């Protein structure tokens, strides 16, 4: 007992000491960097003019607020900064949008790195302010009848955009009054002209750069540094909210249709698991950068989904089961500093019904307190007989601006769920002959119920323009009561139709606690520019369970007769397992030349894990694992639109949440990856593509125990190599696309049980996807749009060892929608041609959904 008390005290003390050390170091380092200054020796390459040199050496100016002000002509957008007279602005128009790019600036709002306001005034459908890259802000103003007229000037408050909406040629309203100055031409040739207050005009340089809503250029939640993805030597794919809305996604794991080399595993109830790059990545994902072990989640408050390909132990540690082949990070919505209110209702096939609301805005007039609230309810049956689901979800968020440089964001999520457990069909070729609605369980039994509650705190303080401190805390608890409708198939008898079954009930509880303390900063050493991250992570995991099983009468899978009731339940197994993880990590993105960068980092982890037998309250096994996980990568950029990269990564994963039938601890899993790739921008950076070649080797890999699916066995070695291509962006105004292709050569290379050369379950050799929409940009049909999607997967093995395959498939999706300034209606058809195909999890088959129709109405206030 004294050892446990000492371990807990050590765990707590290390967290406090780590936070104090980082707080003490940061201001000292910030002062040192501030004294360094910039000399001519810091210039990595020569410049062709003094003007170019001065422009390149300009300190990045932070914009700390975005504010609106009504005018007689329309609207003023004010980018709050104290140095607006030092800014240059490049502008253009694209369709109905005015676009301004402001170099040497960075958006630093209390709500994050982006701002969006719809229907700011009549005639303006949307205003967005985002970080195009680490040193450029982009302002986009979209008009209803056409691109608005824009006048730019600086003031004591900051950089000001004077917006005048375009007037439709069919409008009966008189044109807006203008000041007693010369009439301004359209924003396509915005001149230098002072405002009515005679402020100094901004220098304008016309360019043609634009960006589509499908193309995300930065993912700071996953990379932990604010740099463009083109500067990171790793394949990172982002599925933004716009794609999820256009496809009418209702389950989080549906994003896998838009990312190369990722397959969802239908697994257990509402939890999401994945294969990434041909290897099992487990059910542990990330939520805003914190580990989220097997917890069901709702889609209502999801802003985007980020997929980091390959081992990720350097940033996310050896305690993460997904640290070897890749990880999925879900980023949630944050409060906005302008009011936004939306109500939405989705109704569809199989009695699907889902209302939701999303409201946000300031709580105080000075915008020092912001809120956001997402609420959703879902009730649905299924294409599978006797299967249903009911969820209730609520997620309030509060952001406080404690000082001009300090913010605190607190987020709470609560999901109450109830569902009928559906484990699909038995792993036998005869299952392919059954209809997709065939259910091998029993109706009128008790559903599985539960709730997951999560609270996250994120404290950030900007010591200077270059140094920042962050402290993040997260606690997530999932309680589940398994109802007796949770039925497993044991085996199919020799007649090929009689299935033996068992019923299972019990209580399960998963607990995750995490603390992340980080310092990030920028400084120079001679001609080298550094973007560094130092961090300490403390994490605790615990999973407790009681499993009772009872025999259930067999069923004829071809001619089922329902009505059987489970026999007497007896305790099958009960246990508690978990661990404590301490990780110290460092990362440095070094700019050797403007077009040559090196990313190097490493993390040292210590993981204490245990397994306890609950009936006897005896610790059966304790184990301590420690390891240093390095990575290094290099990026060469021969042009502004091209990045060629290479990376090598090493990682390990202690097997905390898996157990064997013999109750012995598993060895940590070890992984190594080599990756080379190219990132290319097209159409003036509106479209981005990533082509990657990789090889991952994993040792001590876990797979399902063929004797008892409730346990795992440790195999020898698996190797996966392949090619991936991802494309996303806006080809033309209104025409958006996201597409992917993957070739995966994955196999068991060493093992004493599984034949060498066997392929992992559920992984196709070839897979591809396409989703594209087109929205009419002007005229009487403006806002009308259409979408088309294709998803292809080659045949897949159903289990390890390999026994048989499920056939390939090509699924077609389609949509039609109509979007106006304050409402949106849409109709989505999934599996348009009613193709029969299957999802695989390694020990059962689940027929995928047939033709499904979803209709949505969303209204904004």
URPE-V867282 format. One record per run of one state. SS is the DSSP state (A for helix, B for strand, O for the rest). FROM is the first residue (numbers start at 1). TO is the last residue. If there is no record, write none. Layout:
SS,FROM,TO  SS,FROM,TO
This chain:
O,1,1  A,2,36  O,37,39  A,40,42  O,43,49  A,50,57  O,58,60  B,61,63  O,64,64  B,65,70  O,71,74  B,75,80  O,81,83  A,84,86  O,87,87  B,88,94  O,95,96  B,97,103  O,104,104  B,105,107  O,108,108  B,109,109  O,110,111  B,112,112  O,113,113  B,114,121  O,122,123  B,124,133  O,134,135  B,136,143  O,144,148  B,149,154  O,155,157  B,158,164  O,165,186  A,187,189  O,190,200  B,201,201  O,202,202  B,203,206  O,207,217  B,218,218  O,219,219  A,220,223  O,224,227  B,228,228  A,229,231  O,232,235  B,236,240  A,241,247  O,248,251  A,252,258  O,259,261  B,262,265  O,266,272  B,273,276  O,277,278  B,279,280  O,281,283  B,284,287  O,288,289  B,290,293  O,294,301  B,302,309  O,310,312  A,313,316  O,317,325  B,326,332  O,333,339  B,340,348  O,349,351  B,352,362  O,363,368  B,369,380  O,381,388  B,389,403  O,404,405  B,406,419  O,420,424  B,425,425  O,426,428  A,429,433  O,434,447  B,448,462  O,463,466  B,467,492  O,493,497  B,498,525  O,526,527  B,528,556  O,557,569  B,570,593  O,594,595  B,596,613  O,614,617  B,618,639  O,640,641  B,642,653  O,654,668  B,669,682  O,683,686  B,687,699  O,700,701  B,702,704  O,705,711  B,712,714  O,715,716  B,717,732  O,733,734  B,735,750  O,751,765  B,766,775  O,776,783  B,784,793  O,794,795  B,796,797  O,798,804  B,805,806  O,807,808  B,809,819  O,820,822  B,823,830  O,831,837  B,838,840  O,841,844  B,845,847  O,848,851  B,852,860  O,861,861
